[in-house]
Amino acid sequence: MDILQQLLAVAAVLGALCALIAVFKRKGWARVNLRRPHDPARRLEVIDRLVLTPHHSVHLIRLADRTLLIGLSPNGCNLLESTPAVGILPPGLER
């Protein structure tokens, strides 16, 4: 009988959490940010990211018709390279 009460309590907490998330999504207070396949209509897209150290990384970003290589560090971010966005998409995402 005791295990049944514990299972019901866990189910009630999970149900309340799901209901709260549904309310937040409906109100626009929460968004699910899942990676989607390449959509040509999107103007901004993270193509790849490489973590160099816990505080340093480089990001390859497509912005409209440009590809940007950005370096991030505790001091800020720096544009390292900017080129036309041609032939840099990962395998499987080519147009």
PyRosetta script that sets phi, psi and omega in degrees:
from pyrosetta import init, pose_from_sequence

init()
pose = pose_from_sequence("MDILQQLLAVAAVLGALCALIAVFKRKGWARVNLRRPHDPARRLEVIDRLVLTPHHSVHLIRLADRTLLIGLSPNGCNLLESTPAVGILPPGLER")
pose.set_psi(1, -35.6)
pose.set_omega(1, -178.7)
pose.set_phi(2, -67.2)
pose.set_psi(2, -38.6)
pose.set_omega(2, -179.9)
pose.set_phi(3, -68.1)
pose.set_psi(3, -33.0)
pose.set_omega(3, 177.9)
pose.set_phi(4, -65.0)
pose.set_psi(4, -40.8)
pose.set_omega(4, 177.8)
pose.set_phi(5, -64.5)
pose.set_psi(5, -39.6)
pose.set_omega(5, 178.6)
pose.set_phi(6, -65.5)
pose.set_psi(6, -43.0)
pose.set_omega(6, 178.3)
pose.set_phi(7, -63.7)
pose.set_psi(7, -40.8)
pose.set_omega(7, 177.6)
pose.set_phi(8, -65.4)
pose.set_psi(8, -38.0)
pose.set_omega(8, 178.3)
pose.set_phi(9, -65.3)
pose.set_psi(9, -42.9)
pose.set_omega(9, 178.1)
pose.set_phi(10, -64.0)
pose.set_psi(10, -43.3)
pose.set_omega(10, 178.8)
pose.set_phi(11, -62.4)
pose.set_psi(11, -39.8)
pose.set_omega(11, 179.2)
pose.set_phi(12, -65.3)
pose.set_psi(12, -42.0)
pose.set_omega(12, 179.4)
pose.set_phi(13, -65.6)
pose.set_psi(13, -44.9)
pose.set_omega(13, 178.7)
pose.set_phi(14, -64.3)
pose.set_psi(14, -39.6)
pose.set_omega(14, 177.1)
pose.set_phi(15, -63.6)
pose.set_psi(15, -42.0)
pose.set_omega(15, 177.7)
pose.set_phi(16, -64.9)
pose.set_psi(16, -39.4)
pose.set_omega(16, 178.1)
pose.set_phi(17, -63.8)
pose.set_psi(17, -44.0)
pose.set_omega(17, 177.8)
pose.set_phi(18, -62.7)
pose.set_psi(18, -41.7)
pose.set_omega(18, 178.8)
pose.set_phi(19, -64.4)
pose.set_psi(19, -40.6)
pose.set_omega(19, 179.2)
pose.set_phi(20, -65.1)
pose.set_psi(20, -41.8)
pose.set_omega(20, 177.7)
pose.set_phi(21, -63.8)
pose.set_psi(21, -40.9)
pose.set_omega(21, 178.8)
pose.set_phi(22, -62.1)
pose.set_psi(22, -41.1)
pose.set_omega(22, 178.2)
pose.set_phi(23, -65.0)
pose.set_psi(23, -44.7)
pose.set_omega(23, 179.6)
pose.set_phi(24, -60.7)
pose.set_psi(24, -42.6)
pose.set_omega(24, 179.5)
pose.set_phi(25, -65.7)
pose.set_psi(25, -40.5)
pose.set_omega(25, -179.3)
pose.set_phi(26, -65.5)
pose.set_psi(26, -37.7)
pose.set_omega(26, 179.6)
pose.set_phi(27, -78.4)
pose.set_psi(27, -12.2)
pose.set_omega(27, -179.2)
pose.set_phi(28, 86.0)
pose.set_psi(28, 13.9)
pose.set_omega(28, -179.4)
pose.set_phi(29, -87.0)
pose.set_psi(29, -11.4)
pose.set_omega(29, -179.9)
pose.set_phi(30, -141.0)
pose.set_psi(30, 143.7)
pose.set_omega(30, 177.0)
pose.set_phi(31, -131.0)
pose.set_psi(31, 147.0)
pose.set_omega(31, 174.3)
pose.set_phi(32, -95.8)
pose.set_psi(32, 122.0)
pose.set_omega(32, -176.7)
pose.set_phi(33, -109.7)
pose.set_psi(33, 79.2)
pose.set_omega(33, 178.8)
pose.set_phi(34, -94.6)
pose.set_psi(34, 146.9)
pose.set_omega(34, 177.4)
pose.set_phi(35, -68.0)
pose.set_psi(35, 129.1)
pose.set_omega(35, 179.0)
pose.set_phi(36, -110.0)
pose.set_psi(36, 155.5)
pose.set_omega(36, 174.7)
pose.set_phi(37, -60.6)
pose.set_psi(37, 162.3)
pose.set_omega(37, -177.3)
pose.set_phi(38, -56.8)
pose.set_psi(38, 126.6)
pose.set_omega(38, 177.4)
pose.set_phi(39, -118.8)
pose.set_psi(39, 113.4)
pose.set_omega(39, -176.6)
pose.set_phi(40, -58.9)
pose.set_psi(40, -22.7)
pose.set_omega(40, -178.7)
pose.set_phi(41, -75.8)
pose.set_psi(41, -18.0)
pose.set_omega(41, 180.0)
pose.set_phi(42, -73.1)
pose.set_psi(42, 135.2)
pose.set_omega(42, -178.4)
pose.set_phi(43, -93.9)
pose.set_psi(43, -24.4)
pose.set_omega(43, -178.1)
pose.set_phi(44, -127.1)
pose.set_psi(44, 127.1)
pose.set_omega(44, -177.2)
pose.set_phi(45, -149.7)
pose.set_psi(45, 134.2)
pose.set_omega(45, 173.4)
pose.set_phi(46, -84.0)
pose.set_psi(46, 117.9)
pose.set_omega(46, -178.3)
pose.set_phi(47, -85.9)
pose.set_psi(47, -45.3)
pose.set_omega(47, -179.1)
pose.set_phi(48, -158.8)
pose.set_psi(48, 163.0)
pose.set_omega(48, 179.5)
pose.set_phi(49, -145.6)
pose.set_psi(49, 140.1)
pose.set_omega(49, 178.3)
pose.set_phi(50, -129.3)
pose.set_psi(50, 119.4)
pose.set_omega(50, 178.1)
pose.set_phi(51, -86.0)
pose.set_psi(51, 122.6)
pose.set_omega(51, -179.6)
pose.set_phi(52, -92.1)
pose.set_psi(52, -46.5)
pose.set_omega(52, 174.8)
pose.set_phi(53, -140.7)
pose.set_psi(53, 175.1)
pose.set_omega(53, 178.1)
pose.set_phi(54, -58.1)
pose.set_psi(54, -21.4)
pose.set_omega(54, -176.8)
pose.set_phi(55, -118.3)
pose.set_psi(55, 2.6)
pose.set_omega(55, -177.9)
pose.set_phi(56, -131.2)
pose.set_psi(56, 136.5)
pose.set_omega(56, 177.9)
pose.set_phi(57, -154.9)
pose.set_psi(57, 162.0)
pose.set_omega(57, 173.7)
pose.set_phi(58, -122.3)
pose.set_psi(58, 143.8)
pose.set_omega(58, -177.1)
pose.set_phi(59, -127.1)
pose.set_psi(59, 134.7)
pose.set_omega(59, 174.6)
pose.set_phi(60, -103.7)
pose.set_psi(60, 117.0)
pose.set_omega(60, -172.3)
pose.set_phi(61, -125.1)
pose.set_psi(61, 137.4)
pose.set_omega(61, 173.1)
pose.set_phi(62, -101.5)
pose.set_psi(62, 123.8)
pose.set_omega(62, 177.2)
pose.set_phi(63, -122.1)
pose.set_psi(63, 105.4)
pose.set_omega(63, -176.0)
pose.set_phi(64, 54.8)
pose.set_psi(64, -109.7)
pose.set_omega(64, -177.5)
pose.set_phi(65, -106.8)
pose.set_psi(65, 19.2)
pose.set_omega(65, -179.5)
pose.set_phi(66, -121.3)
pose.set_psi(66, 151.9)
pose.set_omega(66, 172.2)
pose.set_phi(67, -113.9)
pose.set_psi(67, 127.8)
pose.set_omega(67, -177.9)
pose.set_phi(68, -116.2)
pose.set_psi(68, 135.2)
pose.set_omega(68, 171.8)
pose.set_phi(69, -107.4)
pose.set_psi(69, 116.3)
pose.set_omega(69, -174.3)
pose.set_phi(70, -118.8)
pose.set_psi(70, 133.1)
pose.set_omega(70, 175.5)
pose.set_phi(71, -101.5)
pose.set_psi(71, 130.5)
pose.set_omega(71, 179.6)
pose.set_phi(72, -113.5)
pose.set_psi(72, 136.7)
pose.set_omega(72, 177.8)
pose.set_phi(73, -148.2)
pose.set_psi(73, 173.4)
pose.set_omega(73, 177.4)
pose.set_phi(74, -60.7)
pose.set_psi(74, -22.5)
pose.set_omega(74, 179.6)
pose.set_phi(75, -81.9)
pose.set_psi(75, -9.7)
pose.set_omega(75, -179.5)
pose.set_phi(76, 135.0)
pose.set_psi(76, -158.9)
pose.set_omega(76, 178.8)
pose.set_phi(77, -124.6)
pose.set_psi(77, 148.2)
pose.set_omega(77, -178.1)
pose.set_phi(78, -130.2)
pose.set_psi(78, 137.4)
pose.set_omega(78, 173.2)
pose.set_phi(79, -78.8)
pose.set_psi(79, 115.8)
pose.set_omega(79, -177.5)
pose.set_phi(80, -92.5)
pose.set_psi(80, -34.7)
pose.set_omega(80, -177.0)
pose.set_phi(81, -157.8)
pose.set_psi(81, 147.2)
pose.set_omega(81, 175.9)
pose.set_phi(82, -139.9)
pose.set_psi(82, 122.3)
pose.set_omega(82, -178.3)
pose.set_phi(83, -137.9)
pose.set_psi(83, 164.4)
pose.set_omega(83, 172.8)
pose.set_phi(84, -62.7)
pose.set_psi(84, 143.8)
pose.set_omega(84, -176.9)
pose.set_phi(85, -82.9)
pose.set_psi(85, 78.3)
pose.set_omega(85, -179.7)
pose.set_phi(86, -128.8)
pose.set_psi(86, 122.1)
pose.set_omega(86, 172.9)
pose.set_phi(87, 66.8)
pose.set_psi(87, 29.3)
pose.set_omega(87, -179.3)
pose.set_phi(88, -115.0)
pose.set_psi(88, 3.7)
pose.set_omega(88, -178.9)
pose.set_phi(89, -73.3)
pose.set_psi(89, 144.5)
pose.set_omega(89, 178.4)
pose.set_phi(90, -63.7)
pose.set_psi(90, 159.0)
pose.set_omega(90, 178.9)
pose.set_phi(91, -56.6)
pose.set_psi(91, 139.0)
pose.set_omega(91, -179.7)
pose.set_phi(92, 93.1)
pose.set_psi(92, -13.2)
pose.set_omega(92, -179.2)
pose.set_phi(93, -112.2)
pose.set_psi(93, 9.3)
pose.set_omega(93, 179.7)
pose.set_phi(94, -65.1)
pose.set_psi(94, 151.6)
pose.set_omega(94, 179.8)
pose.set_phi(95, -77.8)
pose.dump_pdb("model.pdb")
